[in-house]
Amino acid sequence: MNFIFGIIIVAMFILALRVIWATTFQLLVIVKTGLSAIRRHTAQRSARKAEPVIMPRISQEVDWEAMSETVRREIQRRNSGSGNELDRLELQYQAKQKTIKLYEAEIEIAKLERELHKFKPVDVSPEPEVKKRRKAKTQPAQAVTNDNSSKTAQQVFQLREALKGGGTTPPVNQPARH
């Protein structure tokens, strides 16, 4: 019985040590975060009150041009890896510029076509085919001259209408206006 009682006491002692160790570790973490918060607060407060920072004087002479050239070369070296991307973007830009020029040309063509349609002469409908006349009786001379004059007058009327831009041609049997 003493043996079992001894084992229980040792187990309780080990458990107590673990609890004490965990508690001290948690307290240590809390103190550490608190101290860092206090340091941060005091640093911010002192930064507000501090005088502006003045660059200290350099005891030796500095070649600023050589330093700037070194920095420029380093920047170019680091950016050289993105050259492919710049080339790709440049090609995309040029393609878009050409597409815009094509659209502008198409717009100009459409405007010119519209202007052309305004001034385009009206298509004259083809004259109906004249049927061959049969040789019949002889017609009086006056009827032949009236027929020729009416055809000429009709053609003059159609020409005037086309020049005016009327758009339609009158029927063949309509008399000419003078």
C-alpha positions as CSV (number, residue, x, y, z in Angstrom):
1,M,0.0,0.0,0.0
2,N,2.9,2.3,0.7
3,F,4.2,1.6,-2.8
4,I,0.9,2.7,-4.4
5,F,0.7,5.8,-2.2
6,G,4.3,6.7,-3.2
7,I,3.6,6.4,-6.9
8,I,0.6,8.7,-6.5
9,I,2.7,11.3,-4.6
10,V,5.4,11.2,-7.3
11,A,2.7,11.6,-10.0
12,M,1.2,14.6,-8.2
13,F,4.7,16.1,-7.8
14,I,5.4,15.8,-11.6
15,L,2.0,17.3,-12.4
16,A,2.7,20.2,-10.1
17,L,6.1,20.8,-11.7
18,R,4.4,20.9,-15.2
19,V,1.8,23.3,-14.1
20,I,4.3,25.6,-12.5
21,W,6.6,25.4,-15.6
22,A,3.6,26.3,-18.0
23,T,2.5,29.2,-15.8
24,T,6.0,30.7,-15.6
25,F,6.4,30.3,-19.4
26,Q,3.1,32.1,-20.0
27,L,4.1,34.9,-17.6
28,L,7.4,35.2,-19.4
29,V,5.7,35.6,-22.8
30,I,3.3,38.2,-21.3
31,V,6.2,40.2,-19.8
32,K,8.1,40.0,-23.1
33,T,5.2,41.4,-25.2
34,G,4.5,44.1,-22.6
35,L,8.1,45.3,-22.7
36,S,8.1,45.3,-26.5
37,A,4.9,47.4,-26.5
38,I,6.4,49.8,-24.0
39,R,9.5,50.2,-26.0
40,R,7.5,50.8,-29.2
41,H,5.4,53.4,-27.4
42,T,8.5,55.2,-26.1
43,A,10.2,55.1,-29.5
44,Q,7.1,56.7,-31.2
45,R,6.9,59.3,-28.5
46,S,10.6,60.2,-28.8
47,A,10.3,60.2,-32.6
48,R,7.7,62.9,-32.3
49,K,9.9,65.0,-30.1
50,A,13.1,64.4,-31.9
51,E,14.9,66.9,-34.1
52,P,15.2,66.3,-37.8
53,V,18.0,63.9,-38.8
54,I,20.9,65.6,-40.4
55,M,23.3,63.6,-42.5
56,P,26.7,63.4,-40.9
57,R,29.6,64.8,-42.8
58,I,31.8,62.3,-44.7
59,S,35.5,62.7,-44.0
60,Q,36.5,61.6,-47.5
61,E,35.6,63.0,-50.9
62,V,32.8,61.0,-52.7
63,D,32.5,60.7,-56.4
64,W,28.8,61.1,-56.8
65,E,28.8,60.5,-60.6
66,A,30.5,57.1,-60.1
67,M,28.1,56.2,-57.4
68,S,25.1,57.2,-59.5
69,E,26.4,55.2,-62.5
70,T,26.9,52.1,-60.2
71,V,23.3,52.5,-59.0
72,R,22.0,52.9,-62.6
73,R,23.8,49.8,-63.8
74,E,22.4,47.8,-60.8
75,I,18.9,49.0,-61.6
76,Q,19.4,48.0,-65.3
77,R,20.7,44.6,-64.3
78,R,17.7,43.9,-62.1
79,N,15.3,45.1,-64.7
80,S,16.9,43.2,-67.6
81,G,14.9,40.1,-66.6
82,S,11.6,41.9,-67.4
83,G,12.8,42.9,-70.9
84,N,10.8,40.1,-72.5
85,E,7.6,41.5,-70.9
86,L,8.4,45.0,-72.1
87,D,8.9,43.7,-75.6
88,R,5.6,41.8,-75.5
89,L,3.8,44.9,-74.2
90,E,5.4,47.0,-76.9
91,L,4.2,44.6,-79.6
92,Q,0.7,44.6,-78.1
93,Y,0.7,48.4,-78.1
94,Q,1.9,48.6,-81.8
95,A,-0.8,46.1,-82.8
96,K,-3.5,48.1,-81.1
97,Q,-2.2,51.3,-82.7
98,K,-2.5,49.7,-86.2
99,T,-6.0,48.4,-85.4
100,I,-7.0,51.9,-84.4
101,K,-5.6,53.3,-87.7
102,L,-7.5,50.6,-89.6
103,Y,-10.7,51.6,-87.9
104,E,-10.1,55.3,-88.7
105,A,-9.5,54.4,-92.4
106,E,-12.7,52.4,-92.5
107,I,-14.6,55.3,-91.0
108,E,-13.1,57.6,-93.7
109,I,-14.0,55.2,-96.4
110,A,-17.6,55.0,-95.1
111,K,-17.8,58.8,-95.1
112,L,-16.5,59.0,-98.7
113,E,-18.9,56.4,-99.8
114,R,-21.8,58.3,-98.3
115,E,-20.6,61.5,-100.0
116,L,-20.3,59.5,-103.3
117,H,-23.9,58.3,-103.0
118,K,-25.1,61.9,-102.6
119,F,-23.6,62.9,-106.0
120,K,-23.9,59.6,-107.8
121,P,-26.1,60.0,-110.9
122,V,-29.4,58.1,-110.9
123,D,-29.3,55.0,-113.0
124,V,-31.4,55.5,-116.1
125,S,-33.6,52.5,-116.6
126,P,-32.9,50.8,-119.9
127,E,-35.4,51.7,-122.6
128,P,-37.8,49.1,-123.5
129,E,-36.9,47.1,-126.5
130,V,-38.5,48.5,-129.6
131,K,-40.5,45.9,-131.5
132,K,-39.8,45.6,-135.1
133,R,-42.5,47.3,-137.1
134,R,-44.2,45.5,-139.8
135,K,-44.2,47.0,-143.1
136,A,-47.6,48.2,-143.4
137,K,-49.3,51.0,-145.0
138,T,-47.3,54.1,-145.5
139,Q,-47.8,56.7,-142.7
140,P,-48.2,60.3,-143.2
141,A,-45.1,62.4,-143.0
142,Q,-46.4,64.5,-140.1
143,A,-46.9,61.5,-137.8
144,V,-43.3,60.5,-138.3
145,T,-41.9,63.9,-137.4
146,N,-44.2,64.1,-134.3
147,D,-42.9,60.7,-133.1
148,N,-39.2,61.8,-133.5
149,S,-39.8,65.1,-131.7
150,S,-41.6,63.4,-128.8
151,K,-38.7,60.9,-128.4
152,T,-36.1,63.8,-128.4
153,A,-38.2,65.8,-125.9
154,Q,-38.5,62.7,-123.6
155,Q,-34.7,62.2,-123.7
156,V,-34.1,65.9,-122.8
157,F,-36.6,65.6,-119.9
158,Q,-34.9,62.5,-118.6
159,L,-31.5,64.2,-118.8
160,R,-32.7,67.3,-117.0
161,E,-34.3,65.1,-114.2
162,A,-31.0,63.1,-113.9
163,L,-29.0,66.3,-113.6
164,K,-31.4,67.7,-111.0
165,G,-31.1,64.5,-109.0
166,G,-34.8,63.8,-109.0
167,G,-34.1,60.1,-108.6
168,T,-36.8,58.6,-110.8
169,T,-37.3,58.7,-114.5
170,P,-40.8,59.5,-115.9
171,P,-42.6,56.9,-117.8
172,V,-41.9,56.9,-121.5
173,N,-45.4,57.9,-122.5
174,Q,-45.4,61.1,-120.3
175,P,-45.2,64.3,-122.3
176,A,-42.1,66.5,-121.8
177,R,-42.5,69.8,-120.0
178,H,-41.0,73.0,-121.5
